[in-house]
């Protein structure tokens, strides 16, 4: 049994004399695909990079920069033009030239502007290009080099070094997750190309045999049917492998959410996330901040699939980074995260976020809400929603988010949720809606946080009645212990 029959998208790395004819066909398709991809990327960079590199050099000259680092930029751009336009360059030279030039440009940017510049983006993009153009092992190796480079520059920062190192941990987690997902997706696309080519070759061979033979019409139909059945079986096997890869991506994504929420004095908490697909655009977290404070986070990426999962990983990393940098300013955390999202990505996606800082010593919850469903507070039988303080993240770069403060009292019950809860549908197309959620919350208000979360999920499942789930369902329940009556 060959490597491809075992489900591996590529044959093992062996010498030309050791490869079979089938493996040579596979490598021919992979090489052609990667060569086209490299030339396309180089052409796009050559066209779009002219104003970017030109403005960097022009502004540097105007500001009096004369160091050699500034002249790295035009040299990099000239090399990219050569790689993109010369017709007889080996595709491997194009690919590794692109990766090396991207890495050199990123190091030059970090040498000029430090960690605040766009150098970190280059350190992330180069492993992604390697995942598509070379393979998973090379991409992971380059990822280690990028992380080491980031650490080297971060170690030279005197003020706020610990914050940059914490951001580096988030950068590493996001880089490895992204490289793995992109590598798997790239391998799947190449494998589909191979399967299509193989099926086409089999169909052409079957047609030639049918035209050359004098067999009966029944024999011709049987042969053609068998060939199509084999092609269908191969396509179904490829789809099953892709589903397994999505499940793997879902397990990686689930690792971002804490399996056990941290203990908060005099508070109990519980969370639940039921994804509609293998990967989710929802996420939540509770994590400690300096002092007797804890960050409370729940968010919903307004999209589905692998793209939403990647965007979710980026938002999760940025919110953690800025929460530790601005532990007393939830509004500033959302503002800083929004700017980084719009400056570093061009995905056209946005995310709703509720971010709060629970201060048990001061008895307050400072929060900012970026277009997320309002949090609900149940106190002494009275329900109060906490209003939004701004639009979702990822829409306007200069937008700023206000923050509000809510006072805490013993016995408070807090519920945070995503719109997948109120928009859950049954088979008649009816929505669960806020009224049913509030009614269920009142009926279970005396239970523990874990029991409340389980009861709400049961209510939603019973209402849906087995109807397909259209959106991720996420709940976060926090309950403060009631005050203990003092003896007379």
VMD Tcl script that draws the C-alpha trace (Angstrom):
set ca {
  {0.00 0.00 0.00}
  {1.42 3.39 -1.05}
  {1.56 6.54 1.04}
  {-1.32 8.08 -0.91}
  {-3.50 5.04 -0.31}
  {-2.92 5.43 3.42}
  {-4.38 8.94 3.13}
  {-1.16 11.00 3.14}
  {-1.37 13.95 0.70}
  {2.32 13.79 -0.28}
  {4.71 10.85 -0.84}
  {7.71 10.50 1.50}
  {10.86 12.50 0.76}
  {13.11 10.06 -1.15}
  {15.57 10.23 -3.99}
  {14.36 10.22 -7.64}
  {15.51 6.62 -8.14}
  {13.39 5.40 -5.22}
  {10.09 7.07 -6.22}
  {7.38 5.22 -8.07}
  {5.72 6.54 -11.23}
  {2.61 7.40 -9.21}
  {4.65 9.46 -6.74}
  {6.42 11.23 -9.61}
  {3.00 12.23 -10.99}
  {2.05 13.59 -7.56}
  {5.23 15.64 -7.26}
  {4.77 16.99 -10.77}
  {1.36 18.38 -9.81}
  {2.66 19.74 -6.48}
  {5.64 21.41 -8.18}
  {3.50 23.01 -10.88}
  {0.97 24.26 -8.33}
  {3.64 25.75 -6.05}
  {5.49 27.33 -8.98}
  {2.32 29.11 -10.11}
  {1.53 30.17 -6.55}
  {5.06 31.59 -6.06}
  {4.93 33.62 -9.28}
  {1.47 34.93 -8.43}
  {2.54 36.00 -4.92}
  {5.69 37.66 -6.27}
  {3.69 39.52 -8.95}
  {1.15 40.77 -6.39}
  {3.92 41.88 -4.00}
  {5.77 43.61 -6.85}
  {2.67 45.60 -7.84}
  {1.35 46.41 -4.37}
  {4.77 46.86 -2.77}
  {5.92 49.80 -4.92}
  {4.00 52.52 -3.01}
  {4.71 50.86 0.35}
  {8.47 50.50 -0.08}
  {8.67 53.82 -1.92}
  {6.96 55.71 0.90}
  {9.23 54.08 3.51}
  {12.40 55.13 1.66}
  {11.06 58.61 0.84}
  {9.98 59.30 4.43}
  {13.28 57.95 5.71}
  {15.26 60.29 3.46}
  {13.09 63.25 4.45}
  {13.67 62.48 8.13}
  {17.40 62.32 7.64}
  {17.96 58.56 7.82}
  {21.20 57.54 6.12}
  {21.85 54.16 7.70}
  {22.24 50.96 5.68}
  {18.99 49.54 7.13}
  {16.92 52.05 5.12}
  {18.48 50.89 1.84}
  {17.57 47.29 2.54}
  {14.01 48.14 1.42}
  {14.78 49.13 -2.24}
  {17.20 46.22 -2.52}
  {14.50 43.81 -1.33}
  {11.98 45.32 -3.76}
  {14.46 45.10 -6.68}
  {15.14 41.43 -5.88}
  {11.39 40.72 -5.81}
  {10.99 42.40 -9.25}
  {13.76 40.17 -10.63}
  {12.25 37.00 -9.18}
  {8.79 37.96 -10.46}
  {9.74 38.95 -14.04}
  {12.66 36.79 -15.16}
  {11.12 33.78 -16.94}
  {13.75 31.05 -16.52}
  {14.35 31.11 -12.79}
  {13.95 27.75 -11.05}
  {10.77 27.65 -8.98}
  {12.71 26.65 -5.85}
  {14.85 29.77 -6.18}
  {11.68 31.87 -6.50}
  {10.11 30.29 -3.42}
  {13.13 30.50 -1.12}
  {14.01 33.92 -2.49}
  {10.52 35.14 -1.57}
  {10.81 33.69 1.95}
  {14.31 35.06 2.58}
  {13.41 38.51 1.22}
  {10.27 38.65 3.39}
  {12.31 37.71 6.44}
  {15.02 40.30 5.62}
  {12.35 42.98 5.17}
  {10.76 42.06 8.52}
  {14.09 42.21 10.35}
  {14.85 45.57 8.74}
  {11.46 46.92 9.85}
  {12.04 45.75 13.43}
  {15.57 47.17 13.41}
  {14.19 50.58 12.36}
  {10.93 50.77 14.29}
  {11.24 48.13 17.00}
  {8.29 46.00 18.07}
  {5.77 48.75 17.25}
  {6.45 48.47 13.50}
  {5.16 46.01 10.94}
  {8.10 43.64 11.38}
  {6.06 41.19 13.47}
  {3.59 40.87 10.61}
  {6.40 39.80 8.28}
  {7.62 37.27 10.87}
  {4.11 35.74 10.78}
  {3.52 35.97 7.01}
  {6.79 34.24 6.03}
  {5.90 30.94 7.83}
  {2.44 31.08 6.22}
  {3.99 31.41 2.76}
  {6.33 28.54 3.64}
  {3.33 26.40 4.67}
  {1.77 26.92 1.23}
  {4.90 26.86 -0.97}
  {7.22 24.38 0.80}
  {5.50 22.23 3.44}
  {4.59 21.85 7.09}
  {8.03 20.98 8.45}
  {9.73 23.91 6.75}
  {6.92 26.24 7.93}
  {7.29 25.06 11.54}
  {11.08 25.48 11.36}
  {10.70 29.02 10.02}
  {8.12 29.69 12.73}
  {10.74 28.82 15.37}
  {13.15 31.24 13.65}
  {10.49 33.98 13.64}
  {9.75 33.47 17.33}
  {13.46 33.52 18.16}
  {13.84 36.75 16.18}
  {10.89 38.29 18.01}
  {12.37 37.30 21.39}
  {15.74 38.75 20.37}
  {14.19 42.13 19.58}
  {11.82 42.02 22.57}
  {14.76 41.37 24.90}
  {16.27 44.69 23.82}
  {13.19 46.66 24.91}
  {13.85 48.32 28.26}
  {10.37 49.67 29.13}
  {7.51 47.22 29.21}
  {9.70 44.23 28.31}
  {7.48 41.81 30.22}
  {4.43 42.97 28.28}
  {6.25 42.40 24.97}
  {7.31 38.94 26.12}
  {3.68 38.12 27.05}
  {2.67 39.36 23.63}
  {5.37 37.07 22.21}
  {3.73 34.07 23.86}
  {0.43 35.00 22.24}
  {2.31 35.56 18.93}
  {3.84 32.08 19.18}
  {0.49 30.40 19.93}
  {-1.21 32.20 17.07}
  {1.70 31.54 14.66}
  {1.82 27.80 15.31}
  {-1.97 27.43 15.12}
  {-2.14 29.44 11.89}
  {0.75 27.58 10.25}
  {-0.82 24.20 11.06}
  {-4.26 25.23 9.77}
  {-2.85 26.81 6.59}
  {-0.58 23.79 5.98}
  {-3.49 21.39 6.35}
  {-5.69 23.48 4.08}
  {-2.92 23.80 1.46}
  {-2.24 20.07 1.52}
  {-5.95 19.37 1.11}
  {-6.18 21.68 -1.94}
  {-3.15 20.02 -3.57}
  {-4.58 16.60 -2.87}
  {-7.90 17.57 -4.48}
  {-5.96 18.71 -7.60}
  {-4.20 15.35 -7.69}
  {-7.44 13.43 -7.23}
  {-9.13 15.40 -10.01}
  {-6.17 14.83 -12.33}
  {-6.10 11.14 -11.44}
  {-9.84 10.75 -12.04}
  {-9.54 12.57 -15.38}
  {-6.66 10.31 -16.43}
  {-8.64 7.22 -15.46}
  {-11.68 8.43 -17.41}
  {-9.54 9.14 -20.48}
  {-7.96 5.70 -20.24}
  {-11.38 4.10 -19.92}
  {-12.64 6.02 -22.99}
  {-9.64 4.93 -25.05}
  {-10.16 1.31 -24.06}
  {-13.85 1.51 -24.89}
  {-13.16 3.04 -28.33}
  {-10.47 0.46 -29.13}
  {-12.43 -2.59 -28.05}
  {-15.30 -4.44 -29.67}
  {-16.99 -5.34 -26.43}
  {-20.67 -5.12 -25.98}
  {-22.46 -1.96 -24.84}
  {-23.15 -3.57 -21.48}
  {-19.43 -4.16 -20.88}
  {-18.65 -0.55 -21.82}
  {-21.27 0.77 -19.40}
  {-19.99 -1.44 -16.61}
  {-16.39 -0.29 -17.12}
  {-17.39 3.39 -17.16}
  {-19.55 2.93 -14.07}
  {-16.70 1.22 -12.23}
  {-14.31 4.05 -13.13}
  {-16.76 6.70 -11.91}
  {-17.41 4.75 -8.73}
  {-13.68 4.64 -8.01}
  {-13.36 8.39 -8.59}
  {-16.35 9.00 -6.31}
  {-14.87 6.75 -3.62}
  {-11.60 8.68 -3.79}
  {-13.42 12.00 -3.51}
  {-15.42 10.75 -0.53}
  {-12.22 9.52 1.13}
  {-10.65 12.96 0.58}
  {-13.72 14.61 2.13}
  {-13.50 12.33 5.16}
  {-9.85 13.24 5.63}
  {-10.74 16.93 5.37}
  {-13.41 16.47 8.03}
  {-10.82 14.87 10.32}
  {-8.53 17.86 9.74}
  {-11.36 20.22 10.68}
  {-11.96 18.23 13.85}
  {-8.25 18.53 14.63}
  {-8.47 22.30 14.07}
  {-11.49 22.38 16.40}
  {-9.49 20.62 19.15}
  {-6.68 23.16 18.76}
  {-9.20 26.00 18.95}
  {-10.89 24.49 22.02}
  {-7.52 24.52 23.80}
  {-7.70 28.35 23.82}
  {-10.67 28.17 26.20}
  {-9.80 27.21 29.77}
  {-11.01 23.69 30.62}
  {-11.56 24.86 34.21}
  {-12.41 28.46 35.10}
  {-10.25 30.06 37.81}
  {-11.64 30.33 41.33}
  {-12.86 33.80 42.35}
  {-13.37 34.39 46.10}
  {-17.10 34.37 47.03}
  {-18.05 33.76 43.38}
  {-18.94 30.64 41.41}
  {-18.79 30.45 37.63}
  {-19.64 28.10 34.78}
  {-19.33 28.25 31.00}
  {-20.60 26.27 28.02}
  {-19.84 26.43 24.29}
  {-21.76 24.31 21.76}
  {-20.27 24.89 18.27}
  {-22.48 24.64 15.19}
  {-19.56 23.21 13.17}
  {-16.20 21.58 13.80}
  {-14.69 25.02 14.46}
  {-16.30 27.94 16.27}
  {-16.37 31.71 15.99}
  {-17.44 32.12 19.65}
  {-15.00 32.24 22.54}
  {-15.00 33.06 26.26}
  {-12.48 33.27 29.09}
  {-11.98 34.25 32.70}
  {-8.38 34.96 33.66}
  {-6.67 36.72 36.60}
  {-5.28 40.25 36.48}
  {-2.99 42.00 38.97}
  {-4.64 42.53 42.37}
  {-7.96 40.96 43.29}
  {-9.24 41.33 39.74}
  {-10.34 38.97 36.99}
  {-10.97 39.61 33.31}
  {-14.39 38.45 32.07}
  {-14.54 37.89 28.31}
  {-17.11 36.60 25.81}
  {-17.08 37.27 22.06}
  {-18.61 36.20 18.75}
  {-16.89 36.40 15.33}
  {-19.57 37.25 12.78}
  {-18.69 34.44 10.35}
  {-18.32 30.66 10.19}
  {-15.71 28.09 9.17}
  {-11.90 27.99 9.21}
  {-11.59 31.71 8.45}
  {-13.64 32.59 11.53}
  {-11.53 30.18 13.61}
  {-8.30 31.92 12.53}
  {-9.81 35.35 13.19}
  {-11.01 34.13 16.60}
  {-7.46 33.01 17.50}
  {-6.10 36.44 16.57}
  {-8.76 38.29 18.61}
  {-8.24 36.00 21.61}
  {-4.47 36.67 21.56}
  {-4.87 40.45 21.18}
  {-7.48 40.77 23.93}
  {-5.27 38.81 26.34}
  {-2.26 40.95 25.46}
  {-3.97 44.31 25.93}
  {-5.93 43.18 29.00}
  {-2.64 42.67 30.83}
  {-1.29 45.95 29.51}
  {-4.38 48.01 30.53}
  {-5.93 46.03 33.42}
  {-8.01 48.99 34.66}
  {-9.32 50.21 31.29}
  {-11.68 47.81 29.45}
  {-12.56 50.50 26.91}
  {-8.90 51.02 26.04}
  {-8.41 47.26 25.69}
  {-11.13 47.15 23.01}
  {-9.81 50.28 21.29}
  {-6.25 48.92 21.06}
  {-7.47 45.50 19.88}
  {-9.65 47.08 17.20}
  {-6.75 49.11 15.80}
  {-4.45 46.09 15.59}
  {-7.15 44.02 13.89}
  {-7.69 46.62 11.18}
  {-3.98 47.42 10.72}
  {-2.72 43.82 10.59}
  {-5.59 42.06 8.78}
  {-7.71 42.74 5.73}
  {-10.22 39.92 6.12}
  {-13.32 42.12 6.24}
  {-14.49 40.29 9.38}
  {-15.69 41.78 12.65}
  {-16.36 40.53 16.16}
  {-18.70 41.48 19.00}
  {-17.06 41.52 22.44}
  {-18.08 41.96 26.08}
  {-14.96 42.60 28.19}
  {-15.15 43.34 31.91}
  {-12.82 43.60 34.91}
  {-14.29 42.10 38.07}
  {-12.74 43.73 41.16}
  {-13.77 41.70 44.21}
  {-12.03 44.06 46.65}
  {-13.73 47.21 45.31}
  {-17.00 45.40 44.60}
  {-17.24 46.66 41.02}
  {-17.43 45.39 37.46}
  {-15.88 47.79 34.94}
  {-16.89 46.78 31.44}
  {-17.02 47.76 27.77}
  {-19.38 46.20 25.24}
  {-18.53 46.21 21.52}
  {-21.89 45.43 19.92}
  {-22.37 42.22 21.96}
  {-25.75 41.15 23.42}
  {-26.13 42.97 26.77}
  {-25.06 41.08 29.89}
  {-27.94 40.33 32.27}
  {-27.82 40.98 36.05}
  {-30.44 39.38 38.30}
  {-30.64 40.96 41.76}
  {-33.44 40.52 44.31}
  {-35.82 39.34 41.58}
  {-35.10 42.34 39.35}
  {-33.41 41.85 35.95}
  {-31.12 44.59 34.56}
  {-29.34 44.48 31.17}
  {-25.97 46.23 30.85}
  {-26.01 48.50 27.79}
  {-23.59 48.39 24.87}
  {-20.81 51.01 24.83}
  {-19.83 50.87 21.14}
  {-19.96 49.07 17.80}
  {-18.31 45.69 17.04}
  {-14.53 45.49 16.55}
  {-13.09 45.39 13.04}
  {-15.27 48.08 11.39}
  {-13.78 51.56 12.01}
  {-10.09 51.97 12.91}
  {-10.45 55.26 14.81}
  {-13.48 54.15 16.85}
  {-13.18 54.30 20.66}
  {-15.17 52.44 23.29}
  {-16.57 53.92 26.46}
  {-16.61 51.92 29.68}
  {-19.18 51.67 32.44}
  {-19.03 50.57 36.09}
  {-21.59 48.32 37.79}
  {-21.66 47.85 41.55}
  {-21.65 44.30 42.89}
  {-23.82 43.04 45.74}
  {-24.02 39.66 47.50}
  {-26.38 37.28 45.73}
  {-25.89 38.86 42.28}
  {-26.40 36.53 39.31}
  {-24.77 37.50 35.99}
  {-25.40 35.91 32.59}
  {-23.31 36.58 29.48}
  {-24.25 34.92 26.19}
  {-23.90 35.10 22.40}
  {-26.73 35.67 19.94}
  {-26.74 31.95 19.12}
  {-28.77 31.54 22.34}
  {-31.68 33.88 21.56}
  {-31.58 33.05 17.83}
  {-31.75 29.26 18.28}
  {-34.60 27.94 16.10}
  {-36.99 25.02 16.25}
  {-38.37 23.05 13.30}
  {-41.15 25.63 12.77}
  {-38.60 28.42 12.30}
  {-39.41 30.09 15.63}
  {-36.64 31.76 17.65}
  {-35.83 31.04 21.29}
  {-35.78 34.81 21.93}
  {-35.04 36.85 25.05}
  {-38.37 36.17 26.76}
  {-37.73 32.43 27.04}
  {-34.14 33.05 28.20}
  {-35.24 35.43 30.96}
  {-38.01 33.06 32.07}
  {-35.55 30.16 32.32}
  {-33.11 32.35 34.25}
  {-35.79 33.31 36.81}
  {-36.85 29.67 37.28}
  {-33.29 28.52 37.98}
  {-31.99 31.59 39.86}
  {-31.54 29.70 43.16}
  {-29.38 26.94 41.62}
  {-25.58 26.93 41.38}
  {-23.76 28.48 38.42}
  {-23.08 25.04 36.93}
  {-26.72 24.00 37.34}
  {-27.95 27.25 35.78}
  {-25.72 26.82 32.71}
  {-26.85 23.19 32.29}
  {-30.51 24.13 32.74}
  {-30.31 26.89 30.10}
  {-28.70 24.51 27.60}
  {-31.45 21.95 28.30}
  {-34.11 24.63 27.70}
  {-32.55 25.54 24.34}
  {-32.18 21.91 23.27}
  {-35.76 21.07 24.23}
  {-37.04 24.13 22.35}
  {-35.03 23.27 19.20}
  {-36.49 19.76 19.16}
  {-33.68 18.32 17.06}
  {-33.63 21.14 14.47}
  {-30.16 21.73 12.91}
  {-28.09 24.22 14.90}
  {-27.42 27.32 12.78}
  {-25.06 29.24 15.10}
  {-22.64 28.63 17.97}
  {-24.23 28.71 21.43}
  {-22.12 30.13 24.28}
  {-23.04 30.88 27.92}
  {-21.04 32.32 30.81}
  {-22.70 32.33 34.28}
  {-21.28 34.07 37.38}
  {-22.94 34.03 40.78}
  {-21.87 35.84 43.95}
  {-22.49 34.18 47.28}
  {-25.28 35.72 49.34}
  {-24.40 37.70 52.45}
  {-24.30 35.64 55.66}
  {-26.70 36.97 58.30}
  {-24.92 37.93 61.54}
  {-26.40 36.51 64.80}
  {-28.21 39.06 67.00}
}
mol new
graphics top color blue
foreach p $ca { graphics top sphere $p radius 0.5 }
foreach p [lrange $ca 0 end-1] q [lrange $ca 1 end] { graphics top cylinder $p $q radius 0.2 }
display resetview
